[in-house]
Amino acid sequence: MNTSFKIISILMLVALGLSSCKKDFEELNTDPNGTPNALPQQLLAPALVNTVGTNMLRNRNFNNELMQVTVDFGDGEGRVFRYDIRRTWADYTWNNWYTQLTNFKDIYTVASQPLTYSKAYMGISLICQSWVYSLLTDTYGDIPYSESNMGKEGNFTPKFDRQKDVYMDIFKKLETADTLLIGATNVNGASDPVFNGNAAKWRQFGNSLYLRLLMRLSGKAEVSAACIAKIKEIVDTNPAAYPIMTSNADAAILRWTGVGSLTSPFIGGVREQDWRSLGITEFFINNLNRWADPRLTPNNRFSIATWQGSFAGVPSGYAPGQGAAIKSYFLSTTSTTTTLMNEPLMGNIMNYSELQFILAEAAAKGWISGDARTYYNNGTQAGISLWVPTFTTPIETYLANADISWNPAATLDQKMELIHAQKYYSMFATDFEQWFEYRRTGHPVLPKGTGLVNNGVMPARLYYPVYVQSANPDNYRAAVAAQGADEISTQVWWQKP
């Protein structure tokens, strides 16, 4: 009985040989020819919707707490803003990401068959696999990779691959995707809620994602030179072979329409009163106040409530018994029709602003020939105009008034703080990207309260799910022996010197 339970658990949650879909995909999931195998156009939208939905829910209640966007008030145990991470936090993303990997892999398998051959769907599949696997390895470290999602093949106890090997194969996938998508025919627009079937835009996203992940490894000594050389190749020496995003119009965003399955997971998934229970932090609010940022105005797209006529935040990391009353918070309803509950932009995967800040950092470090100031200005402009399309103030004027203009004479650390302070807001609502980048760079500098646990050090990873320890014990023990203790303080490979 116990053995059967273990096998079923791994089959569903680790190897994941079954596909998952969301309600209201009946039309896409009904094949008029009666084939027992789902087609790529039937799998892509559900997989994207479910992955982004998972990311949004965990961004709200995990990333935002760690990265001082919000504070979930309370003096009990398990408060994420104090770095007090329960082991059960690990399960939700692990289970859902691996489930959707089955769908993304099935897209590639079916699209590579003669009767259903599609280079576009194959390339899109590889990009989506790379994206989800990067989320998994950046969250947990070493993960099942080469043997994952093989339940249908009878492998219920996949080995854990080292993070370096995972990343090297992700890079191969992205190279292959770029090649497959050269001149590829667009796919069914109804199957693609991100780019409406536009294969060229998927190619741009894949290469922009490539730059994100190359930058993530750029500080790791054993691969740094190769990553920097590849960044330069993509941006400087061979850009025609690696097209990247060129404007906000190219951003990878699953825009929620509120119709059918494209309804935000916050609607029905988060109660209205839960929005009012999370106070926005001083760090998040004070920067926007100081910059007179147009994203922080009455009826703003960030949907932030005023407190006594102004926007005000509360400290994060406070010790039990020392918390302040909630001031500003994210609204669930307003006199307007859009709040974060139904905001289309909350489905962000990667946007143009983030890409520009990646290039600003590369230029500031002398890795590419572009002007760091131009990239920084472009990133700031794009980050604001994505949320406030009516923003017309010249960006140099905005930056000067906010006292955050680019200074070529500043130290590299000062330049990194400028870049990553703006990048922090460009990655608002984007899965765990703020947390990943903070772990990589230490920027933007966050104030530390007296109530932090984990020795006041930002958690470096999530625990492996508890059931994995019992259902796949040998490979779990091997992973821990290779990576280090299954603790939030154990750094993943790219964080270690």
C-alpha positions in Angstrom: 0.0 0.0 0.0 2.8 2.4 1.0 4.8 1.5 -2.1 1.8 2.1 -4.4 1.2 5.5 -2.8 4.8 6.5 -3.4 4.7 5.4 -7.0 1.5 7.4 -7.6 2.9 10.5 -5.9 6.0 10.5 -8.0 4.1 9.7 -11.2 1.8 12.7 -10.6 4.2 15.2 -9.1 7.8 14.4 -10.1 7.9 12.3 -13.3 4.5 13.8 -14.3 3.4 11.7 -17.1 0.0 13.3 -17.2 -0.9 16.6 -18.8 -2.7 19.5 -17.1 -5.1 22.0 -18.4 -7.3 24.8 -17.2 -11.1 25.3 -17.5 -12.6 26.7 -20.7 -10.0 25.2 -23.0 -12.7 22.8 -24.4 -12.4 24.0 -27.9 -8.6 23.8 -28.0 -8.7 20.5 -26.3 -11.2 18.8 -28.7 -9.7 17.2 -31.7 -12.3 16.9 -34.5 -10.3 14.0 -36.0 -10.6 12.0 -32.7 -6.8 11.4 -32.3 -6.0 10.2 -28.7 -2.9 12.4 -28.8 -3.2 16.1 -28.0 -1.8 18.5 -30.6 0.6 21.4 -29.9 -2.2 24.0 -30.5 -4.2 22.2 -27.8 -1.4 22.1 -25.2 0.3 25.5 -25.5 -2.3 27.8 -24.1 -3.2 25.7 -21.0 0.5 25.2 -20.2 1.3 28.9 -20.5 -1.8 29.9 -18.5 -1.1 27.5 -15.7 2.6 28.3 -15.5 2.0 32.1 -15.4 -0.8 31.6 -12.9 1.5 29.6 -10.6 4.1 32.3 -10.9 1.7 35.1 -10.1 0.3 33.5 -6.9 3.8 32.7 -5.6 5.2 36.0 -6.6 2.4 37.7 -4.5 2.9 35.7 -1.3 6.5 34.6 -1.4 8.7 36.8 -3.7 7.0 40.0 -2.6 7.5 39.2 1.1 11.2 38.4 0.7 11.9 41.3 -1.6 10.1 44.0 0.5 7.2 44.7 -1.8 4.7 43.7 0.9 4.5 42.6 4.6 2.1 39.9 5.7 1.5 41.2 9.2 1.7 38.8 12.1 3.9 37.7 15.0 3.6 33.9 14.5 6.0 31.5 12.9 6.4 31.1 9.2 6.4 34.7 8.2 8.3 34.9 4.9 9.3 38.6 5.3 11.4 37.5 8.3 13.1 34.8 6.2 11.2 32.2 8.2 10.4 29.7 5.4 8.3 26.6 6.1 9.3 23.4 4.2 5.8 23.3 2.7 6.5 26.4 0.7 8.5 24.1 -1.7 5.7 21.9 -2.9 3.5 24.3 -4.9 5.9 25.6 -7.5 7.8 22.2 -7.8 4.6 20.3 -8.5 3.0 22.9 -10.9 6.2 23.6 -12.8 6.9 19.9 -13.4 3.3 19.3 -14.4 3.5 22.0 -17.1 6.9 20.7 -18.3 5.0 17.5 -19.4 2.8 19.7 -21.6 5.7 21.7 -23.0 7.6 18.5 -23.7 4.6 16.9 -25.4 4.3 19.9 -27.7 7.9 19.2 -28.9 7.3 15.5 -29.3 4.1 15.9 -31.4 5.4 18.8 -33.4 8.5 16.8 -34.4 6.3 14.0 -36.0 5.9 13.9 -39.8 2.2 14.4 -39.9 2.2 17.3 -37.3 5.6 18.7 -38.0 6.1 22.3 -37.0 9.4 24.0 -36.4 7.7 26.9 -34.8 6.0 24.8 -32.1 9.2 22.9 -31.6 11.1 26.1 -31.0 8.4 27.5 -28.7 8.4 24.3 -26.7 12.2 24.5 -26.2 12.0 28.1 -25.1 9.2 27.3 -22.6 11.1 24.3 -21.3 14.2 26.5 -20.8 12.2 29.1 -19.0 10.5 26.7 -16.6 13.6 24.6 -15.9 15.5 27.9 -15.2 12.8 28.7 -12.6 13.2 25.3 -11.0 17.0 25.3 -10.8 17.2 28.9 -9.6 14.7 28.1 -6.9 16.0 24.7 -5.7 19.5 24.2 -7.1 20.1 20.7 -8.4 16.9 19.2 -9.9 15.6 16.3 -11.9 16.3 17.3 -15.5 17.6 14.7 -17.9 15.2 12.1 -16.4 12.3 14.3 -15.4 8.8 13.9 -16.7 9.4 10.3 -17.7 6.6 8.6 -15.8 5.1 7.3 -19.1 8.5 5.6 -19.7 8.4 4.0 -16.2 11.0 6.2 -14.5 9.4 7.2 -11.2 12.6 8.0 -9.4 14.5 10.5 -11.6 18.1 11.4 -10.7 18.9 15.0 -9.8 21.2 16.8 -12.3 23.8 19.3 -11.2 22.8 22.9 -11.7 25.8 23.5 -14.0 24.7 20.7 -16.3 21.1 21.9 -16.3 22.2 25.4 -17.4 24.5 24.1 -20.1 21.7 22.1 -21.6 19.3 25.0 -21.3 21.7 27.0 -23.4 21.7 24.2 -26.0 17.9 24.3 -26.1 17.9 28.0 -26.6 20.4 27.8 -29.4 18.3 25.1 -31.1 15.1 27.1 -30.6 16.7 30.1 -32.3 17.6 28.0 -35.3 14.2 26.4 -35.5 12.4 29.7 -35.5 14.4 31.3 -38.3 11.7 32.1 -40.9 9.3 29.7 -39.2 5.6 29.9 -40.1 3.4 31.5 -37.4 1.4 29.1 -35.3 -2.3 29.1 -34.4 -3.0 32.5 -32.8 -5.7 31.1 -30.6 -3.2 28.6 -29.1 -0.8 31.3 -28.0 -2.0 33.9 -25.5 1.5 35.5 -25.3 2.4 36.4 -28.9 -0.8 35.4 -30.8 1.2 32.9 -32.8 4.0 35.2 -33.9 7.0 33.0 -34.3 9.4 35.9 -34.8 8.4 37.4 -31.4 9.0 34.0 -29.8 12.5 34.0 -31.3 13.1 37.5 -29.8 11.9 36.3 -26.4 14.0 33.2 -26.5 17.2 35.2 -27.2 16.3 37.8 -24.6 15.8 34.9 -22.1 19.2 33.6 -23.2 20.8 36.9 -22.1 18.9 36.8 -18.8 20.3 33.4 -18.0 23.8 34.2 -19.3 23.9 37.2 -17.0 22.9 35.0 -14.1 26.0 32.8 -14.6 28.3 35.6 -15.5 29.7 35.9 -12.0 30.6 32.1 -11.7 34.3 31.9 -12.2 34.4 28.6 -14.1 31.9 29.7 -16.8 32.2 33.5 -16.6 34.4 34.0 -19.6 32.2 31.8 -21.8 29.0 33.6 -20.7 30.5 37.0 -21.3 31.7 36.0 -24.7 28.3 34.7 -25.6 26.6 37.9 -24.4 29.0 39.9 -26.7 28.2 37.6 -29.6 24.5 38.0 -29.2 24.6 41.8 -28.8 27.7 43.0 -30.7 29.3 40.5 -33.1 26.4 38.5 -34.5 23.1 40.3 -33.5 21.4 39.3 -36.8 21.6 35.6 -35.7 20.1 36.4 -32.3 17.3 39.0 -32.6 16.1 40.3 -29.3 13.2 42.5 -28.0 13.3 46.0 -29.5 10.4 47.7 -27.7 7.6 47.1 -25.2 5.6 45.7 -28.1 7.9 42.7 -28.0 7.4 42.0 -24.3 6.6 38.4 -23.3 3.4 39.1 -21.3 0.3 36.8 -21.0 -2.2 39.6 -20.9 -5.4 38.7 -19.0 -8.5 39.6 -20.9 -11.0 38.5 -18.3 -12.6 36.2 -20.8 -12.8 32.4 -20.1 -9.5 30.9 -19.3 -7.7 34.2 -19.8 -9.1 35.3 -16.4 -6.5 36.3 -13.9 -5.8 33.6 -11.3 -6.2 36.4 -8.7 -9.9 36.4 -9.4 -11.3 33.5 -7.4 -7.8 32.6 -6.2 -7.3 35.6 -3.8 -10.0 37.0 -1.6 -10.5 40.8 -1.8 -9.8 41.1 2.0 -6.5 39.4 1.5 -5.2 42.3 -0.5 -6.0 44.7 2.3 -4.1 42.5 4.8 -0.7 43.0 3.1 0.9 46.3 3.8 3.2 47.8 1.2 6.7 48.4 2.5 8.6 51.6 3.1 11.3 50.5 0.7 8.8 50.0 -2.2 6.8 53.1 -1.6 9.6 55.5 -0.6 11.6 55.1 -3.8 8.6 55.9 -5.9 7.7 58.8 -3.7 11.2 60.2 -3.9 11.3 59.9 -7.6 7.8 61.4 -8.1 7.2 58.3 -10.2 4.1 58.4 -12.4 3.4 54.7 -11.5 2.5 56.1 -8.1 -0.4 58.5 -8.7 -4.1 58.5 -7.9 -5.8 55.8 -9.9 -2.3 54.5 -10.7 -1.8 51.2 -12.6 0.0 49.8 -9.5 -3.4 50.1 -7.7 -2.0 51.4 -4.4 -4.3 52.9 -1.8 -3.4 56.2 -0.2 -3.1 56.6 3.6 -4.1 59.9 5.1 -3.9 61.5 1.7 -0.5 60.2 0.7 1.3 57.0 -0.2 3.1 55.5 2.9 4.7 52.2 3.6 5.6 50.1 6.7 9.0 48.6 7.7 9.7 45.0 6.8 11.6 42.5 8.9 10.3 43.9 12.2 10.7 41.8 15.3 7.6 40.1 16.8 5.5 42.6 18.7 7.0 45.7 17.0 4.9 45.9 13.8 3.3 49.1 12.7 -0.3 49.4 11.4 -0.9 48.9 7.7 -0.8 52.0 5.7 -0.9 51.8 1.9 -1.8 48.5 0.3 -2.7 47.1 -3.1 -6.3 47.7 -3.9 -8.7 44.9 -4.9 -11.4 47.3 -6.1 -11.4 51.0 -7.1 -13.7 53.4 -8.9 -11.8 52.4 -12.1 -12.2 49.0 -13.8 -8.6 47.8 -13.4 -6.7 46.7 -10.3 -4.0 44.1 -9.8 -6.9 41.6 -9.5 -7.5 41.9 -13.2 -4.5 43.9 -14.5 -3.4 42.4 -17.8 0.3 43.2 -17.2 0.4 41.0 -14.1 1.0 38.1 -16.5 4.6 39.3 -17.2 7.2 36.7 -18.2 9.9 39.0 -19.4 9.7 42.6 -20.7 11.8 44.9 -22.7 12.7 47.1 -19.7 14.4 44.1 -18.0 16.3 43.4 -21.1 17.6 47.0 -21.3 18.9 46.7 -17.7 20.7 43.5 -18.6 22.4 45.3 -21.4 23.1 48.3 -19.1 24.9 46.1 -16.7 26.9 44.3 -19.5 27.9 47.7 -20.9 28.8 49.1 -17.5 31.1 46.1 -17.0 32.7 46.6 -20.4 31.4 43.4 -21.9 29.6 44.9 -24.8 30.3 48.1 -26.8 27.0 49.8 -26.2 26.5 52.9 -24.0 25.4 51.9 -20.5 23.8 55.3 -20.0 21.6 54.8 -23.1 20.5 51.3 -21.9 19.8 52.6 -18.4 17.7 55.5 -19.8 15.9 53.2 -22.2 15.1 50.7 -19.5 13.7 53.3 -17.1 11.6 54.8 -19.9 10.3 51.5 -21.0 9.6 50.4 -17.4 7.4 53.5 -16.8 5.7 53.6 -20.1 4.7 50.0 -20.0 2.5 50.8 -17.0 1.8 54.4 -17.9 1.5 54.7 -21.7 0.7 58.4 -21.4 4.1 59.1 -19.8 5.7 61.9 -22.0 8.3 63.5 -19.8 11.7 63.3 -21.3 13.5 60.6 -19.5 16.6 62.7 -18.8 14.3 65.3 -17.1 12.6 62.6 -15.0 15.9 61.1 -13.9 17.4 64.5 -13.1 14.4 65.5 -11.0 14.6 62.2 -9.2 18.3 62.5 -8.7 19.0 59.2 -10.3 20.7 60.3 -13.5 23.5 58.1 -14.8 26.9 59.1 -13.6 29.8 57.8 -15.8 32.3 58.6 -12.9 30.4 56.5 -10.4 31.9 53.3 -9.1 30.7 50.0 -10.6 28.8 49.2 -7.3 27.0 52.6 -7.5 26.1 51.9 -11.1 24.8 48.5 -10.2 22.6 50.0 -7.5 21.2 52.5 -10.0 20.5 49.8 -12.6 19.0 47.3 -10.2 16.9 49.8 -8.3 15.1 50.4 -11.6 15.2 46.8 -12.6 13.5 45.8 -9.4 10.4 47.8 -10.5 10.6 46.5 -14.1 10.4 42.9 -12.7 7.4 43.8 -10.5 5.0 40.8 -10.5 7.5 38.6 -12.4 7.7 35.2 -10.7 10.8 35.1 -8.5 13.1 37.3 -10.7 13.6 40.0 -8.0 14.7 37.4 -5.6 17.0 35.7 -8.1 18.7 38.9 -9.1 19.2 40.0 -5.5 20.8 36.7 -4.7 23.1 37.2 -7.7 24.0 40.9 -7.1 23.0 42.1 -3.7 21.2 44.9 -5.4 19.1 46.9 -4.8 20.3 47.2 -1.2 17.4 46.3 1.1 17.1 47.6 4.7 17.2 44.8 7.3 14.9 44.7 10.3 15.8 43.3 13.7 13.3 40.4 13.4 15.1 38.5 10.5 16.0 34.9 11.0 18.5 32.8 9.0 21.2 35.0 10.5 19.7 37.9 8.6 20.8 36.5 5.3 18.5 36.3 2.3 17.4 32.7 1.7 19.4 31.2 -1.1 16.9 28.5 -2.2 13.8 26.6 -1.2 13.8 23.2 0.4 13.0 20.2 -1.7 9.4 19.0 -1.2 9.1 16.7 1.8 7.5 13.9 -0.2 10.5 13.8 -2.5 12.6 12.7 0.5 10.5 9.6 1.0 9.4 8.9 -2.5 12.8 9.2 -4.2 15.2 8.8 -1.2 18.4 7.6 -3.0 18.4 10.4 -5.5 17.4 12.9 -2.9 20.4 11.9 -0.7 22.7 12.0 -3.6 21.5 15.6 -4.5 22.1 16.7 -0.9 25.5 15.1 -0.8 26.5 16.9 -4.0 24.9 20.3 -3.3 24.9 20.7 0.4 22.3 20.4 3.2 18.7 20.8 2.2 18.4 24.2 3.9 17.5 27.6 2.8 21.0 28.8 3.6 22.7 26.4 1.2 23.8 28.4 -1.8 23.1 27.0 -5.3 26.0 26.5 -7.7 25.9 29.9 -9.4 26.0 31.7 -6.0 29.1 29.9 -4.8 32.5 31.5 -5.5 
